Amino acid sequence: MNRRWLTRALIALAVPALIVPALATSATAAGGAKVPTIDAVAKTYPHLADGTATESAMKVYGPGKKCNTTKVIEGASGRSASYSPDYSSGDPSAYLMTGERPMVSVQAYKFPTTKAAIAYLHGYAKAAKKCPGTNPGGGGTGGGPKPDCKSSMKKIAFKLGNERWGYQIKSTCTISGQTSSSVFNSLFSRKGRFIVYTSAMSMDASAPSIPKSIELTSTALKAVG
């Protein structure tokens, strides 16, 4: 399993988790996957104390038979949450997104069976290998300037759940003479028929704490159901 394949597999798994909230629906059945409260997350990330958790229920989409297609997984439900600091505090640092004060989010999924949860994870990994050149969402960048990006990735090792993997991706992009850097911790873990996906991202080139990302994932697993 080489670095390029791992990158593609990570993207294939991360993209559904990140784009599905746009398909959120209040019709998702009650009793589905749960996400941690803002108070629980603030125990790991104090800058979120007295902040808010913005939650959305969602359908769960797995890979379709063809590249760039998806299908609804019957009997599965999901919930996403993004956690924000108290912007009304008057503290200007509330608006910073640094390694010490990262942007934090959690997605949680409940499947009808453990077999279905495993199929979801392995299905996206298989799809990434089958369709390595696909671009979920498509569209391109139009005729404007395109960013010149350099990225590096390292694996995050941790022991949670039945299956797990994690990566820290550092990226520096330059567009129209302007340079920006970001660091993104991305962790997945499966516990039986539940799956959680957690992320912590900075925009100042300083890396979010890996131990805290693992702690957040542990909190998410305890809350999921």
Summary of the structure (lengths in Angstrom):
residues: 225
radius of gyration: 17.5
end to end distance: 32.3
largest distance: 50.6
contacts: 686
relative contact order: 0.19
helix: 30%
strand: 33%
